[in-house]
Amino acid sequence: MVIRIFHRHIILACCGVLAAVVAITMTVNLSRDASERTVSPAPGAQTSASAPESAVALSSAAGSTSSPSAGSAQVVSAKAGEMRAVWVPYMSLNMSGEKDKSEKAFQEKFDAIVKTAKDCGMNTLVVQVRPFGDALYQSSYFPWSHIVGGVQGNNPGYDPLRDMVAACHKAGLKIHAWVNPFRIQASGTPSVLAAENAYYRFRNDPAKADYVSDINNGIFYNPAYPEVRKLIADGVAEIAKNYDVDGVQFDDYFYPTQEASFDQKAYAAYCAEAKKTGTPLSLLDWRRANVNAMVSLVYREIKAVKKDLPFGIAPQGNVQNDENMGADISAWCSAQGYLDYICPQLYYNFQNPTLPFDQAADEWAGIVKNKQVKLYYGLAAYKAGSDADSGTWKSSSEILASQVKYGRVRKCDGFMFYSCEYLTGDQTKQEIQNVIKLLN
């Protein structure tokens, strides 16, 4: 009897030990799963600037104040067809100060940009072809740009856009034509406007003098008038018709000021007419309506030429700033007939005290409600390794890589980097190398 009881105690003890081992093992495995799992935050969720790791399941380091480590996160695979673009601003194409302004010299300059982009894993160049109410291509609406002709209106003797399209496609890259819709001149650039510039056609006609506006040391088109909106749309349709581009993009510049003097005459005329049947819109809402009319017209004209050609806009990352300049991003991203993609310029890092990157990225993911509109994140390659934002870009060499990972978890459709000049150089070298590892 004693022996049987003894054996029974041994058996019970062994069962207890076995149960304890199983419990400990399950606890460890659950803990490991929780630390390694990638968690996608809910659309529109506002995550803390101090804890971006919670959204991408990055390993935490006690007391760390740097951005998430690109090497410590589980790799999130890229979407099929992920956009990997780099902006090519007019400054990078500028031939006006070169002794040799020939087609060959321009081609060599652009070929170097193409090679760098290709080597970095990019698949698209977004090239500025109309920076100042002018054209880096043969246009029926706008004069030749001083960027290629030396002086606005001078024919360079070749077609830069045609050459750039050919170079991109030869390298297996896509090219989007980047257009600034309203700017004619800014801070004296260009120094001379061509005689055939539409500015003079409008300004010299008393009935149309305020179709353009001189303000804040610049000259801009006034989108309050249908003829102005049609000029901009026709100019974009011309690109779609004559060039084998893979997309068209507007940048973030719309109304250049909130001052009422910019379009005082047009708004007064609108209010006088609107009061006959109802209550006029506020100045800001009226301006948004004008921009919406222009954007929707551009969209329709592009689709009339090539129904599958994407049209996108790259607004500022700060939503309030966009709304103040007449950019009705909520409408563009929810209704049909405005655009095919949106690329907010999220030029912030995770430590930005005003608008942290993760907060901005989450906000934009919530704004895009139309499933037909693609969402790209614009990233600030130019800030990498610099003293920008109180030196916070120096806290890590993996900020851009972490932003790419965050965007992939957020299920955005790709990224655009500003700009091609910063894909090389000592300042951004380590950051760009870490991005290249993800893109390749």
MARDOPA-800847 format. One record per residue (C-alpha): x negated, y negated, z negated; residue number from 1. Coordinates in Angstrom, 3 decimals. Example, Ala and Ser with C-alpha at 12.3 -4.5 7.8 and 13.67 -1.06 7.14 Angstrom:
! MARDOPA-800847
+----------+----------+----------+------+
!       xx !       yy !       zz ! resi !
+----------+----------+----------+------+
!  -12.300 !    4.500 !   -7.800 !    1 !
!  -13.670 !    1.060 !   -7.140 !    2 !
+----------+----------+----------+------+
END
This chain:
! MARDOPA-800847
+----------+----------+----------+------+
!       xx !       yy !       zz ! resi !
+----------+----------+----------+------+
!    0.000 !    0.000 !    0.000 !    1 !
!   -2.791 !   -2.403 !   -0.903 !    2 !
!   -4.621 !   -1.513 !    2.280 !    3 !
!   -1.487 !   -2.117 !    4.355 !    4 !
!   -0.931 !   -5.504 !    2.718 !    5 !
!   -4.591 !   -6.394 !    3.266 !    6 !
!   -4.379 !   -5.530 !    6.945 !    7 !
!   -1.178 !   -7.496 !    7.209 !    8 !
!   -2.904 !  -10.570 !    5.731 !    9 !
!   -5.771 !  -10.231 !    8.185 !   10 !
!   -3.338 !  -10.080 !   11.084 !   11 !
!   -1.452 !  -13.125 !    9.836 !   12 !
!   -4.686 !  -15.052 !    9.352 !   13 !
!   -5.857 !  -14.241 !   12.869 !   14 !
!   -2.538 !  -15.390 !   14.288 !   15 !
!   -2.879 !  -18.654 !   12.401 !   16 !
!   -6.390 !  -19.262 !   13.721 !   17 !
!   -5.295 !  -18.455 !   17.271 !   18 !
!   -2.379 !  -20.880 !   17.026 !   19 !
!   -4.701 !  -23.630 !   15.762 !   20 !
!   -7.112 !  -23.069 !   18.640 !   21 !
!   -4.277 !  -23.264 !   21.189 !   22 !
!   -2.947 !  -26.472 !   19.631 !   23 !
!   -6.382 !  -28.119 !   19.653 !   24 !
!   -6.974 !  -27.093 !   23.276 !   25 !
!   -3.628 !  -28.511 !   24.384 !   26 !
!   -4.348 !  -31.785 !   22.583 !   27 !
!   -7.738 !  -32.156 !   24.247 !   28 !
!   -6.336 !  -31.399 !   27.699 !   29 !
!   -3.472 !  -33.826 !   27.264 !   30 !
!   -5.891 !  -36.498 !   26.134 !   31 !
!   -8.147 !  -35.859 !   29.118 !   32 !
!   -5.181 !  -35.974 !   31.531 !   33 !
!   -4.033 !  -39.282 !   30.084 !   34 !
!   -7.471 !  -40.845 !   30.460 !   35 !
!   -7.955 !  -39.680 !   34.044 !   36 !
!   -4.460 !  -40.166 !   35.462 !   37 !
!   -3.928 !  -43.146 !   37.785 !   38 !
!   -0.827 !  -45.061 !   36.754 !   39 !
!    1.030 !  -47.343 !   39.169 !   40 !
!    2.644 !  -50.286 !   37.399 !   41 !
!    6.262 !  -51.027 !   38.163 !   42 !
!    6.923 !  -53.584 !   40.951 !   43 !
!    6.770 !  -57.093 !   39.608 !   44 !
!    5.231 !  -56.024 !   36.298 !   45 !
!    3.087 !  -58.693 !   34.673 !   46 !
!   -0.058 !  -57.053 !   33.373 !   47 !
!   -2.470 !  -58.702 !   31.027 !   48 !
!   -5.600 !  -60.359 !   32.375 !   49 !
!   -7.561 !  -58.741 !   29.567 !   50 !
!   -6.361 !  -55.220 !   30.383 !   51 !
!   -6.334 !  -54.558 !   34.142 !   52 !
!   -7.662 !  -51.099 !   33.284 !   53 !
!   -4.166 !  -50.053 !   32.157 !   54 !
!   -2.891 !  -50.266 !   35.713 !   55 !
!   -5.677 !  -48.347 !   37.399 !   56 !
!   -6.640 !  -45.951 !   34.633 !   57 !
!  -10.179 !  -47.223 !   34.381 !   58 !
!  -12.399 !  -45.973 !   31.577 !   59 !
!  -12.510 !  -48.635 !   28.890 !   60 !
!  -15.639 !  -49.902 !   27.249 !   61 !
!  -15.296 !  -51.219 !   23.722 !   62 !
!  -15.763 !  -54.956 !   23.663 !   63 !
!  -16.158 !  -55.238 !   27.436 !   64 !
!  -15.065 !  -58.540 !   28.991 !   65 !
!  -16.061 !  -57.756 !   32.569 !   66 !
!  -13.763 !  -56.705 !   35.365 !   67 !
!  -12.889 !  -53.017 !   35.802 !   68 !
!  -15.811 !  -50.856 !   36.844 !   69 !
!  -15.570 !  -49.590 !   40.400 !   70 !
!  -17.511 !  -46.483 !   39.468 !   71 !
!  -15.409 !  -45.515 !   36.459 !   72 !
!  -12.008 !  -45.230 !   38.139 !   73 !
!  -10.499 !  -42.275 !   39.854 !   74 !
!  -10.760 !  -42.941 !   43.577 !   75 !
!   -7.400 !  -43.798 !   45.156 !   76 !
!   -7.282 !  -42.766 !   48.772 !   77 !
!   -6.628 !  -45.391 !   51.426 !   78 !
!   -3.359 !  -45.402 !   53.308 !   79 !
!   -3.441 !  -44.200 !   56.869 !   80 !
!   -4.032 !  -47.248 !   59.035 !   81 !
!   -5.186 !  -49.401 !   56.121 !   82 !
!   -5.928 !  -52.965 !   57.229 !   83 !
!   -9.581 !  -53.858 !   56.613 !   84 !
!  -10.023 !  -57.297 !   58.092 !   85 !
!  -12.403 !  -60.190 !   57.782 !   86 !
!  -11.580 !  -63.792 !   58.567 !   87 !
!  -13.774 !  -65.576 !   61.112 !   88 !
!  -13.295 !  -69.346 !   60.571 !   89 !
!  -14.096 !  -71.928 !   63.231 !   90 !
!  -17.263 !  -72.912 !   61.344 !   91 !
!  -18.731 !  -69.486 !   62.083 !   92 !
!  -18.115 !  -70.012 !   65.805 !   93 !
!  -19.192 !  -73.641 !   65.981 !   94 !
!  -21.301 !  -74.390 !   69.049 !   95 !
!  -20.953 !  -78.186 !   68.894 !   96 !
!  -24.326 !  -78.684 !   67.202 !   97 !
!  -26.193 !  -76.120 !   69.312 !   98 !
!  -28.528 !  -77.133 !   72.108 !   99 !
!  -27.477 !  -74.088 !   74.049 !  100 !
!  -23.699 !  -74.107 !   74.366 !  101 !
!  -23.590 !  -71.473 !   77.092 !  102 !
!  -21.327 !  -68.466 !   77.230 !  103 !
!  -24.306 !  -66.220 !   76.574 !  104 !
!  -25.203 !  -68.106 !   73.403 !  105 !
!  -21.614 !  -67.942 !   72.175 !  106 !
!  -21.428 !  -64.250 !   72.984 !  107 !
!  -24.597 !  -63.539 !   71.015 !  108 !
!  -23.190 !  -65.419 !   68.021 !  109 !
!  -19.934 !  -63.490 !   68.142 !  110 !
!  -21.560 !  -60.126 !   68.832 !  111 !
!  -23.541 !  -60.512 !   65.601 !  112 !
!  -20.280 !  -61.086 !   63.705 !  113 !
!  -18.720 !  -58.014 !   65.318 !  114 !
!  -21.706 !  -55.833 !   64.429 !  115 !
!  -21.730 !  -56.969 !   60.808 !  116 !
!  -18.007 !  -56.386 !   60.424 !  117 !
!  -18.270 !  -52.956 !   61.996 !  118 !
!  -21.197 !  -51.992 !   59.766 !  119 !
!  -19.200 !  -53.046 !   56.690 !  120 !
!  -16.276 !  -50.791 !   57.552 !  121 !
!  -13.887 !  -53.452 !   58.820 !  122 !
!  -11.382 !  -52.602 !   61.536 !  123 !
!  -10.036 !  -56.076 !   62.378 !  124 !
!  -11.305 !  -59.618 !   62.896 !  125 !
!   -8.952 !  -62.547 !   62.244 !  126 !
!  -10.480 !  -65.267 !   64.414 !  127 !
!   -9.578 !  -68.953 !   64.186 !  128 !
!   -8.681 !  -70.031 !   67.710 !  129 !
!   -6.675 !  -73.201 !   67.036 !  130 !
!   -8.125 !  -75.103 !   64.073 !  131 !
!   -7.174 !  -78.720 !   64.993 !  132 !
!   -4.296 !  -78.826 !   67.456 !  133 !
!   -6.831 !  -77.616 !   70.015 !  134 !
!   -7.850 !  -74.322 !   71.582 !  135 !
!  -10.783 !  -71.935 !   71.862 !  136 !
!   -9.063 !  -70.657 !   74.991 !  137 !
!   -7.518 !  -71.960 !   78.203 !  138 !
!   -4.270 !  -73.640 !   77.139 !  139 !
!   -1.454 !  -75.490 !   78.864 !  140 !
!   -0.484 !  -77.180 !   75.600 !  141 !
!   -3.651 !  -77.996 !   73.677 !  142 !
!   -7.043 !  -79.469 !   74.667 !  143 !
!  -10.285 !  -77.500 !   74.543 !  144 !
!  -11.725 !  -77.456 !   71.035 !  145 !
!  -14.891 !  -79.397 !   70.236 !  146 !
!  -16.080 !  -76.162 !   68.597 !  147 !
!  -16.935 !  -74.755 !   72.013 !  148 !
!  -16.935 !  -77.830 !   74.245 !  149 !
!  -18.988 !  -80.157 !   72.048 !  150 !
!  -16.298 !  -82.845 !   72.319 !  151 !
!  -12.586 !  -82.142 !   72.237 !  152 !
!  -11.249 !  -81.792 !   75.766 !  153 !
!  -14.523 !  -80.621 !   77.315 !  154 !
!  -14.169 !  -77.345 !   79.201 !  155 !
!  -17.030 !  -75.080 !   78.036 !  156 !
!  -17.056 !  -73.278 !   81.393 !  157 !
!  -15.871 !  -69.952 !   80.009 !  158 !
!  -13.011 !  -68.550 !   77.936 !  159 !
!  -14.204 !  -67.786 !   74.379 !  160 !
!  -11.035 !  -65.958 !   73.316 !  161 !
!  -11.143 !  -63.678 !   76.327 !  162 !
!  -14.762 !  -62.832 !   75.525 !  163 !
!  -13.968 !  -62.244 !   71.833 !  164 !
!  -11.076 !  -59.913 !   72.646 !  165 !
!  -13.317 !  -57.903 !   74.968 !  166 !
!  -16.130 !  -57.719 !   72.395 !  167 !
!  -13.808 !  -56.565 !   69.604 !  168 !
!  -12.112 !  -53.913 !   71.679 !  169 !
!  -15.427 !  -52.633 !   73.007 !  170 !
!  -16.544 !  -52.145 !   69.406 !  171 !
!  -13.301 !  -50.404 !   68.476 !  172 !
!  -12.022 !  -53.351 !   66.419 !  173 !
!   -8.722 !  -55.198 !   66.579 !  174 !
!   -8.491 !  -58.971 !   66.788 !  175 !
!   -5.809 !  -61.316 !   65.432 !  176 !
!   -5.621 !  -64.886 !   66.703 !  177 !
!   -5.622 !  -67.254 !   63.717 !  178 !
!   -3.754 !  -70.529 !   64.246 !  179 !
!   -3.397 !  -73.635 !   62.077 !  180 !
!    0.037 !  -74.869 !   63.185 !  181 !
!    0.174 !  -78.487 !   61.942 !  182 !
!   -3.346 !  -79.892 !   61.532 !  183 !
!   -4.652 !  -82.207 !   64.248 !  184 !
!   -7.509 !  -83.883 !   62.391 !  185 !
!   -8.893 !  -83.712 !   58.838 !  186 !
!  -11.529 !  -85.960 !   57.236 !  187 !
!  -12.736 !  -87.160 !   60.628 !  188 !
!  -12.972 !  -83.684 !   62.176 !  189 !
!  -12.896 !  -83.632 !   65.105 !  190 !
!  -14.403 !  -87.079 !   65.456 !  191 !
!  -12.730 !  -87.661 !   68.828 !  192 !
!   -9.299 !  -86.542 !   70.012 !  193 !
!   -8.966 !  -85.758 !   73.703 !  194 !
!   -6.886 !  -88.160 !   75.788 !  195 !
!   -4.506 !  -85.300 !   76.643 !  196 !
!   -3.945 !  -84.431 !   72.986 !  197 !
!   -0.221 !  -84.310 !   72.185 !  198 !
!   -0.918 !  -86.738 !   69.352 !  199 !
!   -1.182 !  -89.613 !   71.819 !  200 !
!    1.878 !  -88.488 !   73.781 !  201 !
!    3.970 !  -88.688 !   70.638 !  202 !
!    2.339 !  -91.684 !   68.960 !  203 !
!    2.520 !  -93.874 !   72.071 !  204 !
!    6.260 !  -93.223 !   72.485 !  205 !
!    8.190 !  -95.480 !   70.032 !  206 !
!   11.013 !  -92.941 !   69.855 !  207 !
!    8.619 !  -90.150 !   68.899 !  208 !
!    5.895 !  -91.970 !   66.970 !  209 !
!    6.682 !  -90.153 !   63.733 !  210 !
!    6.488 !  -86.734 !   65.379 !  211 !
!    2.924 !  -86.983 !   64.047 !  212 !
!    1.875 !  -88.366 !   60.694 !  213 !
!   -1.365 !  -90.003 !   59.542 !  214 !
!   -1.821 !  -89.348 !   55.841 !  215 !
!   -4.556 !  -88.523 !   53.319 !  216 !
!   -7.347 !  -89.062 !   55.849 !  217 !
!   -5.782 !  -86.625 !   58.267 !  218 !
!   -3.327 !  -86.304 !   61.156 !  219 !
!   -0.599 !  -83.669 !   61.219 !  220 !
!    2.395 !  -82.596 !   63.265 !  221 !
!    5.757 !  -83.305 !   61.650 !  222 !
!    7.895 !  -80.138 !   61.844 !  223 !
!   11.124 !  -82.053 !   61.220 !  224 !
!   11.613 !  -82.313 !   64.986 !  225 !
!   12.626 !  -79.449 !   67.299 !  226 !
!   10.242 !  -80.648 !   70.020 !  227 !
!    7.289 !  -80.327 !   67.639 !  228 !
!    8.354 !  -76.875 !   66.509 !  229 !
!    8.778 !  -75.822 !   70.137 !  230 !
!    5.279 !  -77.061 !   70.990 !  231 !
!    3.769 !  -74.921 !   68.233 !  232 !
!    5.822 !  -71.862 !   69.175 !  233 !
!    5.098 !  -72.203 !   72.888 !  234 !
!    1.391 !  -72.425 !   72.126 !  235 !
!    1.514 !  -69.147 !   70.200 !  236 !
!    3.597 !  -67.423 !   72.872 !  237 !
!    0.954 !  -68.517 !   75.378 !  238 !
!   -1.695 !  -66.603 !   73.423 !  239 !
!    0.521 !  -63.514 !   73.262 !  240 !
!    1.164 !  -63.681 !   77.012 !  241 !
!   -2.334 !  -64.396 !   78.292 !  242 !
!   -4.578 !  -62.489 !   75.893 !  243 !
!   -4.709 !  -58.896 !   74.721 !  244 !
!   -4.815 !  -59.843 !   71.032 !  245 !
!   -3.594 !  -57.378 !   68.416 !  246 !
!   -1.817 !  -59.938 !   66.251 !  247 !
!   -1.251 !  -63.626 !   65.514 !  248 !
!   -1.692 !  -65.239 !   62.108 !  249 !
!   -0.888 !  -68.625 !   60.565 !  250 !
!   -3.032 !  -69.756 !   57.659 !  251 !
!   -1.898 !  -71.400 !   54.414 !  252 !
!   -1.569 !  -75.008 !   55.601 !  253 !
!    1.961 !  -76.336 !   56.086 !  254 !
!    3.071 !  -79.708 !   54.687 !  255 !
!   -0.194 !  -81.416 !   53.676 !  256 !
!    1.373 !  -83.530 !   50.926 !  257 !
!    4.387 !  -83.852 !   48.651 !  258 !
!    4.520 !  -87.601 !   49.274 !  259 !
!    7.833 !  -88.787 !   50.709 !  260 !
!    6.058 !  -91.154 !   53.095 !  261 !
!    4.935 !  -88.262 !   55.282 !  262 !
!    8.349 !  -87.846 !   56.904 !  263 !
!   10.398 !  -90.645 !   55.393 !  264 !
!   12.116 !  -91.689 !   58.640 !  265 !
!   13.099 !  -88.150 !   59.594 !  266 !
!   14.435 !  -87.332 !   56.131 !  267 !
!   16.446 !  -90.543 !   55.940 !  268 !
!   18.048 !  -89.753 !   59.297 !  269 !
!   18.847 !  -86.233 !   58.132 !  270 !
!   20.428 !  -87.462 !   54.877 !  271 !
!   22.584 !  -90.020 !   56.690 !  272 !
!   23.951 !  -87.315 !   58.981 !  273 !
!   24.355 !  -84.678 !   56.244 !  274 !
!   26.364 !  -87.020 !   53.997 !  275 !
!   29.076 !  -87.163 !   56.633 !  276 !
!   30.048 !  -83.573 !   55.909 !  277 !
!   28.471 !  -82.657 !   52.580 !  278 !
!   25.487 !  -83.056 !   50.282 !  279 !
!   21.984 !  -83.293 !   51.799 !  280 !
!   19.260 !  -80.872 !   50.793 !  281 !
!   16.526 !  -82.143 !   48.525 !  282 !
!   13.358 !  -83.259 !   50.282 !  283 !
!   11.533 !  -80.077 !   49.337 !  284 !
!   14.371 !  -77.760 !   50.394 !  285 !
!   14.740 !  -79.675 !   53.660 !  286 !
!   11.030 !  -79.292 !   54.341 !  287 !
!   11.234 !  -75.555 !   53.672 !  288 !
!   14.114 !  -75.376 !   56.140 !  289 !
!   11.967 !  -77.120 !   58.766 !  290 !
!    9.084 !  -74.706 !   58.255 !  291 !
!   11.483 !  -71.755 !   58.318 !  292 !
!   12.881 !  -72.972 !   61.632 !  293 !
!    9.370 !  -73.184 !   63.053 !  294 !
!    8.290 !  -69.769 !   61.713 !  295 !
!   11.409 !  -68.003 !   62.984 !  296 !
!   11.021 !  -69.654 !   66.404 !  297 !
!    7.404 !  -68.518 !   66.612 !  298 !
!    8.474 !  -64.999 !   65.674 !  299 !
!   11.166 !  -64.930 !   68.369 !  300 !
!    8.877 !  -66.272 !   71.076 !  301 !
!    6.159 !  -63.742 !   70.248 !  302 !
!    8.646 !  -60.866 !   70.334 !  303 !
!   10.050 !  -62.113 !   73.632 !  304 !
!    6.582 !  -61.687 !   75.123 !  305 !
!    5.411 !  -58.556 !   73.260 !  306 !
!    7.942 !  -57.044 !   70.897 !  307 !
!    5.327 !  -54.955 !   69.066 !  308 !
!    2.767 !  -57.732 !   68.555 !  309 !
!    2.448 !  -58.419 !   64.792 !  310 !
!    2.886 !  -61.949 !   63.478 !  311 !
!    1.677 !  -62.697 !   59.971 !  312 !
!    1.004 !  -65.534 !   57.555 !  313 !
!   -1.744 !  -65.879 !   54.940 !  314 !
!   -0.317 !  -68.237 !   52.288 !  315 !
!   -2.011 !  -69.326 !   49.092 !  316 !
!   -1.925 !  -66.831 !   46.250 !  317 !
!   -0.210 !  -69.314 !   43.952 !  318 !
!    3.498 !  -69.021 !   44.710 !  319 !
!    4.367 !  -72.447 !   43.322 !  320 !
!    1.766 !  -74.102 !   45.541 !  321 !
!    3.273 !  -72.386 !   48.568 !  322 !
!    6.773 !  -73.548 !   47.742 !  323 !
!    5.562 !  -77.118 !   47.165 !  324 !
!    4.079 !  -77.263 !   50.665 !  325 !
!    7.226 !  -75.959 !   52.342 !  326 !
!    6.332 !  -72.270 !   52.581 !  327 !
!    9.490 !  -70.287 !   51.799 !  328 !
!    7.678 !  -67.044 !   51.077 !  329 !
!   10.680 !  -65.392 !   49.411 !  330 !
!   12.727 !  -65.741 !   52.586 !  331 !
!    9.882 !  -64.597 !   54.812 !  332 !
!    9.313 !  -61.458 !   52.739 !  333 !
!   12.951 !  -60.454 !   52.303 !  334 !
!   14.824 !  -61.412 !   55.483 !  335 !
!   14.284 !  -60.088 !   58.990 !  336 !
!   13.013 !  -62.366 !   61.755 !  337 !
!   10.195 !  -64.318 !   60.129 !  338 !
!    7.058 !  -62.187 !   60.110 !  339 !
!    5.584 !  -58.697 !   60.211 !  340 !
!    2.997 !  -59.098 !   57.473 !  341 !
!    2.060 !  -61.381 !   54.614 !  342 !
!   -1.466 !  -61.759 !   53.259 !  343 !
!   -1.582 !  -63.936 !   50.126 !  344 !
!   -5.021 !  -65.337 !   49.413 !  345 !
!   -5.640 !  -63.797 !   45.986 !  346 !
!   -8.906 !  -65.603 !   45.427 !  347 !
!   -8.983 !  -64.894 !   41.689 !  348 !
!  -10.735 !  -62.353 !   39.528 !  349 !
!   -9.289 !  -60.395 !   36.624 !  350 !
!  -10.609 !  -62.962 !   34.143 !  351 !
!   -9.063 !  -66.027 !   35.753 !  352 !
!   -7.308 !  -67.832 !   32.885 !  353 !
!   -4.661 !  -69.482 !   35.080 !  354 !
!   -3.728 !  -66.682 !   37.466 !  355 !
!   -5.526 !  -63.353 !   36.916 !  356 !
!   -5.855 !  -61.152 !   39.973 !  357 !
!   -3.711 !  -58.321 !   38.648 !  358 !
!   -0.892 !  -60.683 !   37.696 !  359 !
!   -0.919 !  -62.299 !   41.147 !  360 !
!   -1.113 !  -58.931 !   42.920 !  361 !
!    1.855 !  -57.622 !   40.927 !  362 !
!    3.883 !  -60.749 !   41.616 !  363 !
!    3.387 !  -60.508 !   45.365 !  364 !
!    4.217 !  -56.809 !   45.366 !  365 !
!    7.553 !  -57.796 !   43.853 !  366 !
!    8.167 !  -60.597 !   46.354 !  367 !
!    7.909 !  -58.351 !   49.418 !  368 !
!   11.386 !  -56.816 !   49.485 !  369 !
!   11.678 !  -56.191 !   53.226 !  370 !
!   10.208 !  -52.734 !   53.842 !  371 !
!    9.340 !  -53.777 !   57.392 !  372 !
!    6.941 !  -56.468 !   56.103 !  373 !
!    3.433 !  -55.234 !   55.382 !  374 !
!    1.566 !  -56.606 !   52.372 !  375 !
!   -2.150 !  -57.264 !   52.597 !  376 !
!   -4.276 !  -58.774 !   49.834 !  377 !
!   -6.688 !  -61.555 !   50.798 !  378 !
!   -9.900 !  -61.224 !   48.750 !  379 !
!  -12.528 !  -63.874 !   48.006 !  380 !
!  -15.774 !  -62.406 !   49.274 !  381 !
!  -17.185 !  -65.935 !   49.220 !  382 !
!  -16.884 !  -66.124 !   45.439 !  383 !
!  -18.718 !  -62.871 !   44.742 !  384 !
!  -21.872 !  -63.458 !   42.710 !  385 !
!  -21.261 !  -67.219 !   42.610 !  386 !
!  -20.688 !  -69.723 !   39.788 !  387 !
!  -17.035 !  -70.106 !   40.828 !  388 !
!  -14.316 !  -70.018 !   38.160 !  389 !
!  -16.617 !  -70.880 !   35.254 !  390 !
!  -19.148 !  -68.237 !   36.220 !  391 !
!  -16.799 !  -65.301 !   35.733 !  392 !
!  -17.720 !  -63.894 !   39.142 !  393 !
!  -21.171 !  -63.189 !   37.736 !  394 !
!  -19.822 !  -60.885 !   35.022 !  395 !
!  -19.744 !  -57.870 !   37.328 !  396 !
!  -20.890 !  -56.756 !   40.763 !  397 !
!  -17.825 !  -54.575 !   41.208 !  398 !
!  -15.010 !  -57.129 !   41.112 !  399 !
!  -14.062 !  -56.867 !   44.798 !  400 !
!  -14.281 !  -53.068 !   44.687 !  401 !
!  -11.989 !  -53.019 !   41.662 !  402 !
!   -9.544 !  -55.264 !   43.494 !  403 !
!   -9.480 !  -52.875 !   46.446 !  404 !
!   -8.746 !  -50.009 !   44.060 !  405 !
!   -6.055 !  -52.018 !   42.324 !  406 !
!   -4.466 !  -52.855 !   45.662 !  407 !
!   -4.424 !  -49.216 !   46.676 !  408 !
!   -2.715 !  -48.247 !   43.441 !  409 !
!   -0.285 !  -51.082 !   44.104 !  410 !
!    0.334 !  -49.443 !   47.489 !  411 !
!   -0.474 !  -52.568 !   49.487 !  412 !
!   -1.180 !  -52.002 !   53.172 !  413 !
!   -4.729 !  -53.294 !   53.286 !  414 !
!   -7.118 !  -56.156 !   52.685 !  415 !
!   -8.569 !  -59.226 !   54.369 !  416 !
!  -11.858 !  -60.718 !   53.210 !  417 !
!  -12.912 !  -64.352 !   53.430 !  418 !
!  -15.141 !  -64.689 !   55.268 !  419 !
!  -17.534 !  -63.092 !   57.773 !  420 !
!  -20.356 !  -65.345 !   56.552 !  421 !
!  -20.293 !  -63.595 !   53.171 !  422 !
!  -20.583 !  -60.003 !   54.348 !  423 !
!  -24.337 !  -60.520 !   54.228 !  424 !
!  -26.688 !  -62.509 !   52.015 !  425 !
!  -28.226 !  -62.169 !   48.571 !  426 !
!  -25.342 !  -63.774 !   46.688 !  427 !
!  -22.775 !  -61.168 !   47.713 !  428 !
!  -25.033 !  -58.222 !   48.539 !  429 !
!  -24.207 !  -55.915 !   45.632 !  430 !
!  -20.484 !  -56.697 !   45.671 !  431 !
!  -20.214 !  -56.039 !   49.404 !  432 !
!  -22.193 !  -52.795 !   49.112 !  433 !
!  -19.714 !  -51.549 !   46.522 !  434 !
!  -16.813 !  -52.469 !   48.805 !  435 !
!  -18.448 !  -50.728 !   51.755 !  436 !
!  -18.586 !  -47.483 !   49.743 !  437 !
!  -14.805 !  -47.619 !   49.411 !  438 !
!  -14.105 !  -48.608 !   53.006 !  439 !
!  -16.414 !  -45.994 !   54.494 !  440 !
+----------+----------+----------+------+
END
